[in-house]
Amino acid sequence: MATVEQREGKPAFDLSDPKYYVSRELGWLEFNRRVLHEALDKRTPLLEALKFLAIFSTNLDEYFMVRVAALKQQIEAQVTRQSPDGMSPMEQLSAISATLRPMVEQLHRAFTTDLRHQMALKGIWLLDYVDLNSAQQAFCHDYFEEQIFPVLTPLAVDPGHPFPYISNLSLNLAVVVQDPRTEQAHFARVKVPRVLPRFIVLPKSEISDEGDRPHRWLGVPLEQVIAANLSALFPGMVIQEHYCFRVTRNADLSVEEDEADDLMLAIEQELRKRRRGGSSVRMEIQRSIPGPVRAMLMEELGLADTDVYETDGLLALSDLMTFMALPLPDLKAPSWTPTVPPAIDSLSPPGIDPDDTALETAEDLFSLLRQQDQLLHHPYHSFRATVQRFITQAAHDPQVLAIKMTLYRTSGDSPIVNSLISAAENGKQVTVLVEIKARFDEENNINWARKLEQSGVHVVYGLVGLKTHSKVVLVVRREGEHIRRYYHVGTGNYNPKTARLYTDLGLLSARDDIGADISDLFNYLTGYSQQQVYRQILVAPLTLRQRLERLIEQEIDWQKNGKGGRIIAKMNSLVDPDLIARLYRASQAGVAIDLIVRGICCLRPGVPGVSDNIRVISIVGQFLEHSRILYFKDGGQETFLLGSADWMPRNLDRRVEVMVPITAAAIRQELKTILELSLADNRQAWDMAADGSYCQRHPQPDEPIRSSQLQLMERVGGAI
């Protein structure tokens, strides 16, 4: 049977051809390159630049612990299957190394030769130990004796002392000492303790006069102070040389859920393994380390040359995040104070504390939601005065009968959890699905789960084989003789700290049909419900993929029928090959497609005959873009969806995700405005090319600067 292209006289394209797909692993590296660029951009304030260097480094640590570790496991298991881009695991590792090494060189060069100099010009003196004067060195010696020496444990390596275990992400000193009696050299390892600050602050009395240069902070790296005092650890020995190194290990958990009698216990056991770490996947070292020491470390850690990354500067630049705590607002981006949506702000007297039990007698949020839906946009809107208030008020409202919630990640001092505990103590039925498989938050979530259970909250740990990534709260309230459901569906975690750093959307509503759907969803999550069909909401892995496929196909039909197809999708990652192929077919049919993808995008835009009508941008700015918005023109009817799911196989097939349709005209218009501002951004937006590279937009000489994040701040009328 002839294809559509053949019937229409167009050239046929095999949309499964690997040449039409960007490597997921390289796509992630390109995202981190954009993060690095923010640190290098001269428009970025100094401490913000250090923050972006730290984010780049932290991102890279997790990338090696999870993604690179997984590729190494596949190679070890002799997996040869290709990813959609056509590369085998071995080829992907080679491509990662080739792509990443220049980026790492750029990272360290930028810090060592540029940003460190800028820090000094602004009065932030991060000195090397050799540059300290005698008074400063004396202070460091005393500090070493009192604070550092007691917690150090030098570990010798010889026939009687096997090579020590090097823990994941630990900073270490490789020390070569010589016995003066035998003149024999010995190797030892000294771990730089994490319990101490990475940068030792020198007192002002020890700051020498540097003319008119300001001194707002002065310090020295901890490892250099240790290195300068190694003789105290090896008395009677001659210190010949010392070098810094750092090891990254496989840190992904491996839990056979269907075989675990107690999932929490199984994960706790895996967490104990993670603290030590699995097999080594990367070693960072000083470039000056001699060949024999380098070779010995590689052999003991089971690493090859391709796993070693050398630098002339400091290791573990993720610790640069500590400088963001300095009280120097002139060196940071303008601070942002979130606002309260006017309709919510008018409910209670100014200054009321969302945590205060006075909310019981204040005009309630539920009365507002009975009249109109509320769209929340964080961090432009205050999380504390909206989502947190909703849950707090529900916890204290005597008419509320039950609260049900999914909890994927939250803060260490979560007011959300405290409100849920209060609700249980107030006699309400409280059910919380705590996802204890949330990567790198497993331990935190286990602790919260236990605290909730001890307070009488019914805690569920998710479904076997699926992570529950949806962001949903359901409040059941008695109103006269009737029961009404209120709910929040969002794109971000119930975490007040990240709500100030990530852009996320949430819908507060009391619509009956969606409320009933969410009731069914919780029955599916907590019981044995086999619910497969929902009235309005889209649920992965049950209905979301199929619905997205139909929406794309409908746009193709509308385009062919002369109605004009149009798709705009904002998300964190676009990886799913089936949906990418459908977008290609939509483009070939003439559907205009704009994709706002912050991170990984495996689709290639602008490929002649395949994706001519697809444009992809990425926005990297002061806030981490995290919201997911989908728009389909739908023949003029316009379908809007928001929710927790990215377009990745894991989100669509292996996670519980929820997306909700938006029907309120005012909210639909606001979502369209958010998308339009994003697409018009010429400050933080990057255009993706067909080869997978990105080019940052810059305003033309006669064009105003349009930062979508700044414009959204201005729209809500807050103080910058």
N, C-alpha and C positions, 0 to 999 in steps of 0.2 A: 504494500500500500504506500502511495506517495506521501511524503511529509507535507506539512503546511507550506514550508518554504518552496518545495518543488512544485506544488499546485499553483503557487502564486508567482512562479518564475524567479524566485530568489535563490541564492546559493544556500545549500544546506550546511548547517554547522552541527558538529557533535558537541553538545553542551556538557558532556561528561569529560571532554578532553582536559587533561591536567593543565594545559597552557592557559585555561580560563580561570584558574584558581590560584590565589596567593597562599603560600604556606602559612598555616596558623602560627607556627613558632616564629617565623620571620615577621609576620604581621604584628605579633606582640612586641618584638624588638623595635619595630618602627614606632609603635606607640611610646615605648620608653625613650626612644630617641627624641620624640616631641617633648617629653618631660624634661630631658636634658637640655633641650634648646631653651626652655623657659629659664633655666639657670644661667645660660649664656647670653640671653637677650639683654641688651644694655638698658632696656626699659624696665626691667625687673629690679625692684629694690633689693639691697644687698642681703639682708637676712632672709628675704623670700628666695633669693638665688641659692643660698645655702640650704634652705628647706627643700628646694627642688633637687639639689644634688643628693640630699639624704633620701628623698623619695625614690629617685632613680636607683640608688644603691639598695634600698630595702626591697624595691620591686625585683631587682636582679637576684637578690638572695632567694626570694620565694620562687622565682623562675627556675633557678638551679635546683632548689629543694624538691620541686614538684615536676616541672616540665622536662628539664634535662635528665633528672633522675628516672623519669618514666621511659624516656628514650633509651637510656642505658640498660634498663631492665628488659626492654624489648630486644635489644641487641644480644643481651646475655641469654635470653630465651630463644634466640635465633629466629625472631619474627622478621620477616622480609616484606610483609605487605606494604603497599604504598598508601600514603595519605592522598586525599583528593588532588593535591598539587603534583602528584607523581613521584614524590621522593620517599625512599626507604628510611627507616630510623637512622641508619649510618649516614646516609646522605644529608639528613636533616641536621645531625650533630656537626657535620663538616661545615654546612652552610651557617649554622649558628656561630661557630668559632670564627669563620671568616668575616661575618657581619659584625660580631660583637667586639672583637679585639680593637679595631680603630675607635669604637665608641668608648671603650674603657680607657684607652690612651687619651682621648679627648677629655673625658671626665677628670682624670688626674692632672692633666696639663692645665685645664681651666682653673682647678682649685689651687694648684701649686704656684702657677705663674701669674694668675690674674686675681682671683677672688681673695686669696690670702693677702695680696698686696692691697687690694681695696679695703679689706678689713682693717689693716694697719692705718690707712689713711683716715678711716672713720673712728679710730681710737680703739679698735678691737685687736689686741695684740696676741695672736697665737704663736708663741715663740718655740723654737727648738731649744733643747736643753743646752746645747753648746753655745747658744747666744745669750744665756743668762749671765748676769754679773755675779760677783762673789756673794753678795747678800742674798740674791735670789736663789743661788745654788745652796746656800746654807739653809734657807727656809725649806727648800725641797728635801734636803737631807734629813732635817728634823721631821718633816711630814712623813717621809719614808719610814723612819724609825718608829714613829708613833702610830701611823695609820695603815701603812702598806705592808711592812715587813711581817707583822703577826699573821696576816692572812695568806701569805705566799707559801707555796709548796714546790720547791725545785725537785724535778724528777730526773734521775740519772738514767742513762741508757748504756748498759754494758751486759756481759754474760749473766750477771746476777740480777739485772733489772731490765726486763723486757720493755720494748718501746711502749710508752703510755698511750692510753686512749685519748684522742684529741676530740673534744666535744664539738658539736655543731655550732658554727658561727663564733667560736671562741677566738680571741686574739691571743697570740702566743709569741714567746721569744725562744728562738733556737740559739742555744748558747754552747760555744766550744771553749772548754777550759783545759788547762794543762797542769799536770802534776809536776811541780818543780824538781822532785826527787828523781822521777823516772823519765821526765820529759815526754810522757805519753799524753796524747790529747784524748779528751772524753767529750761526749755530747750530752747535753741536758736540755730539758724543756721546762720553761717557766710560763705558767698561764697567767695572763693579765686578768685580775679578778673583776668580774662584772658588778660586784657589790659596791665598788668604788666609782666615783665620777670619772669619766673618760678624760676630762680635761681638768687639771688641778689649777684652781684660781689662786693667783698670788695676791697677797694683801697689798693695799695701797702704799703702805710704808716701805715696801720692797721695790716700788716702781722707780726706776731711775729717770733722771731728767732727759727728755728727748726734744728739747727746744720748745717750739710752739705746737708740737703734735699732741693731740688730745689722748688721754688715757681713760677710756670708759670701761675697759675690761682687759685683763692681762692674765694669760695662763700658759700651761705647757702640757703636752700629752702625757698621760699616765705612764704609758709604756716606756717613754724616754727617761722618766724619773727612775723607774725600776732598772732600766739598763745601766743608768749611771751609778747605781748602787749595788750591782751584782756581786761585788766582792763580799758584801755582808751575807749573801746566800751561800757563797763558796769560800769560806775562810781557808787560807793556806794554799789555795789554788790560784793560778794565773788566768785571768779572763783574756782569752785570745780574740774572740769575736762574738758578735751577737746580731741576730737578724729577726725581723718580725715576719710571721706568717699566720694565715687564717684559713680554716678548712670549712667547706660547706658539705653537708651530708644530705642524703635522701631523708625527707621528713614527712612524706605522705603516709597516712595511716592505711593499714591493710586489715580490714575486719570482714570476716565471713559472717554477714548478718544472719543468714538463714541457718547457720550452724551454732550461733551464739545463744546460750540459754538466757543470758543476761547481757543485753547490749551495752548498758552503761559500764558494767564490769569489764567487758571485752575492750571497750574504748579506753578505759582507764589503764588497762594493761598495755595497750598500744602507746598511750601517752608516755608511760614510763620508758618505753623503748625510744620514743622520739626524743626525749630529753638527752639521751645519749646520741641519738641519730643512727641512721642506717649506714650504708656504704658511702664512701667519700665520692663526691662528684666534681669538686673544684678545690684548688688550692690557690690562694693569693699570697704572693711573696714579694719581698724587696728584690729589685733587680740585681743588687750587688751581692746577693747570696752566692757563695762559691759553688762550683759544680758538684763536688762530693757531698756537701750538705743537702743541696737540692735533690740529687739523685737518691740519697738515703731517705729523705722525706717522701719522695714519690713512691719508692719501693714499699716503705712501711704502710703508706696510705692506699696503695693499689691504684695509683694514678699514672696516666700517660702524659706526654708533653702537651697534648692538646687540652688537657685539663688544668694546666697551670697558667695563671695570669700574673705577669710581673708588673711592678710599678716602682717609680722612684720616690713616690710620696707616701702619705699616711694611708693605712689600710682602714677598713670599716668606716667609710665616710657616712654611713647611715647615722653615726653619732653626731653629725653636724646639726641634726634637728635640735640639739640642746640649745643652740644659739637663738632659736626662736623665742626662748623664755626670757631673754634679756629685755629689760624695760626700755627699749629704744624705738619708739613708734616712728621716728623719722626714717628708720631703715627698714620699715615694713610697709606692706600695702595698707591703704587706709582701712581702719577697722570698720566693721559692719555691724550694726545693731538691728537684728530682725524686728519686723513690725508685726502687728496683730491685724488680721483682716477686719475691716470696719464693722461688718455685721457681728462678728464675735466680740470685738472690743466694746461694742455698745451694750453688751449684756450685763456687765457688772461694773461697779465703781472703779475708777482708775486706781491702779496700784494693787489690785487684789492679787494675792499669791495663788497661782494655780494649784499649789499643794495644800492650801489652807482648807480646813474643814468648813470654813465659812461659805464655800461653794454650795453647801447643802441648802443654804437659804438664799443664795444669789439667784438672779433670774437664770434659768437653766439653758444649757446649750441644746438640750433636746427640743425645746419649744422652737428654736430657730431652725433646726433640721427638719421639723415637721412642715415648715413653710418653704424651705429652699435648700438645695444641695450646696455644699461649700467645697471649693477647690483650694487646697493648700499647696504652697510652693516653697519648699525649704531650700536654702536658708534665708530666703527673702522674707518668708513668714516664720514667726517664732514657733518652734516645735513645742516649747514649754507651754505656751498660751493656747495651743490648739489641740494637738494629739494628746499631749500629756494631760491637759485639762479635761479632755473628753473621757479619758480613762479614770482620772482622779474623781471627777464628778460621778461617774458611774459607780465607783467604789463606795461612795458615801450616800448616794441617792437611795432613800428607803423604798422607792418604787422599782428599782432595778432588781431583777430576780437572778440573772445569770450574766456572766462575762466569759467569752471564749476568745482565744487569741493564739496566733502563731508567733513564735519568738525565735528568730534565726541568729541575730547578734544583738547584744545590748551592751551598755557601758558597765564598768566595774562597780559603780555606785548607783545602779539604775533606779530612778524614781518610779519608773513604770512597774518594775517588780514589786517595789514597796507598796504601790497602790493596789496591785493584785492581792498582795498579802492582806492589806487592810480590807479589801472586799470580802475575802474569805472569813476574816475575823468578824465582819459585819453580817455574816450569815448568808452571804450570796453564794450561789454555785459558780465556782470559778474553774475553768478548764484551760490549760495552757499546753500547747504542743511546743516543746522545747527541742530544737533540732541539735542534738548533741554530736552530729557529724559535720557541723559547720567548720570548715577547715581553719585551723589555727585558733579557733574559739571553743574547741571541744571542752577543755578543762573549765573555762569560765562558765560555759553553759551547764556542765554537770553540777558545778557549785550552786548555780541559780536553781536548777531543778530540785536539788536536795532541800534548799531553803524554802522553796515553794511548797514542796510536799510536807515538810515539817509544819507548815502553817495551815494545812488543810486544803491546799489547792490540788485539784486532780491534774497530774502531769502525765502527758503522753510523749513518747520519744520518737514519734514519726513512724513511717511505714518501711517495712523491709524492702531493701533495694532502691528506695527513693529518698532523696533529700527533700524536706519541706522548705521551700525557698519563698513561698508566698508571704505577703505582708497583709494580714487581715485581722481585724478586731470586730467582734459581734457583741452587742449589748442587747439583752432581752429585758423589756420594761413593761410593767403592768400599768395600764392607763384606763382607769374605770373598769369596765367589764371586758376590756380588750387587751391583747398582748401586741406590742409593737417592737419591731427590730430596728436597731440603729447600728450602723457599721462604718468602719474605716477600711478602705483598700488603698494600699500605697505602692510605691516603687522602691522605697528604702527601708532600712532596718529601724526597729523601734529603739533607737540609740540617740539620746539627746546630744552626745558629743559629736558624732559624725553628722548629725542633722545641721550642725553649724559649718560643716566643711564640704558636704556633698549636696548637689542639686537633686532634689527628689520631689515627687508629686504625691498628693494624697487626696482622696475623695471621702468626705463625710456626708452621709445621706441616711434617709429613712425610707427609701423606696421599697415597697413591699416585695416586688418580684425578685430584686437582687438580694434583699434580706433573706427571702426564703431559699434562694440558691446558696447563700453562705451558710445557712443552717444545714442544708444538705451536704455542703462541703465538709463541715466539721463532723458530721456523722460518718462521712467517708474516711476522715482522718483518724477518728477515735474509735470507731466500731468496725462492724463487718459489712457496712453498706456497700453495695455493688453499683451505686449510682453512676450511670454512664452519660446521662443527658441533663443539661442544666438549662434553665429558662433564658438567662441572659449572660451570665459570666462564662468566660472561656477558661477551662481548667486543663493544665498539662498534668499527666500525659494522656488525658482522656479525649479532650475536644479541641485543644488549642491548635495543634498542628493542622488538623483537618480544616478548621475555620480559617486559618491564615491562608492555606492553599486556595480555598474557595474565594476569599476576598481578592487575591491576586488574579485568579482566573476571571472573576467578574469584571475587574478593571480591563482585562484584555477584551472581554465581550463588549463592554461599554465603548472602548476605543474603536473596535471594528464596526459598531453601530452608530458611529458619528457623535457619541456623547462626550468623547474626550476622557481617556483614562488618566488618573493622577494618583500617585502614591508618595507619601512622605513618611519616613520611619526614623525615629530617634531611639537609639539603643546604645548599649555598651559594646557589644560584640556581634558581628555577623559572620558565622562560620558554617552554618548548616548547608551542605551542598545541594540538597533538594530544593530548598527555598531560594538559593542563589540561582539555580537553573530556571526556576519559575520566574524570577525577576528578569533574567536574561530573555526569556520568551516574551515577557511583558514589554521589555524594551524593544525587541524585534517587531512587536505589533504596533509600536508607536506610543506606548504609555510613558508619560513623563514621570521620572522617578528621582526623588531626592532622598539621600540617606545621610543621616547625621550619626556617625558611628565613632564614639570616643576612642575605643581601643582597637581590637583586632577586626579587620575587614578582609575576608578571603575573596570577596568579589572584586573583579577588575572592571572599573568604570571606563567608558570611552573607547572600548574595543570596537573597531569598525564592523558593522554587521551583527554585532552581538550585544553590546551595551552602549550604543551611541546615545541613548536617551537616559542614561543613568549618571548622576553626579553624586560623589561621596565627599563629605567634609568631616573633619574631626575638630572638636573644640577642646583646647587645653588652657585652663585659666586659673584664677585664684581659687575657685571651687572645683571640685571633681565632678564632672558631668555624670550623673547616675540615673537620671529619669528616663523612662521609656514611654514614648508616645507614638501611636500609630494613627495615620490618617489615610483613608481611602475615599476618593471623590464619590464613588458609588452612584454614578449617574446623576449627580447633583444632590442626592440625599445626604451625603457626607457621613461616613462612619468614623468615630473617634474611639480609640481604646487606650487605656493606660493600665499599667500593672508591673509585675516583677520580672517578666521573662525577657531574656535576650534570645536572639535567633541562633542558638547553638544546639547541637544534638542533646547535650546534657540537660538543657533547660526544657526542651520540648518532649524528651523521651524518658529522662531519668530523674526528674524533679517534679514536685508538686508546685505549680505556678498558677497564678490567677491574674487574668486581665479582665477589666470591667468596661462595658460600653458607657459612653457619656451622652446623655440626652438633653441636659439643661442647656438652653441656647447660650446663656452668658458664659458658661464654662467652656462650651465648644469654641466660642469665639476667643476666649483667653488661651486655650491650647493652640489655636491657629496662630495667634500672635506670638506665642513662645517659639513655635516652629519658624515663623517668618523672621523673627529677630535672629534666630540661630543661623538661618540660611544667609542672612545679609551681613553677618559678622565679618569685619575686615581687620580685627585686631587679634583675636585668639583662634580664628578658624584656619584650618589647613585643608588645601585641596589635594585629593588623592589622584595620582596618575595611574594609567593602565599598567605600568610596571610595578606598582605597589609602593612607590615612593610618594612623598608628600611635600608640598610647597606651601609655606605660610603666606597668608594673605597680608598685604600691606595697603593702607589707603593711598589713593593717588594724591598728587600734590593739592588738587582742588577739592578733595573729597573729605568729609568729616570722618573722624574715627568712630566706628560703630562696634563697641564691645557689647555683645549680647548680655553678658553678666552685669556689666555696669548699667546698661539700659533697663534691665529687670530690677535692679536696685532702685533706680530712679522712678520706675513705674509704681512701686509700692510706697514710695514717699518716705523711706527711712533715712536715717542720718548716716552719712559716709564719713 
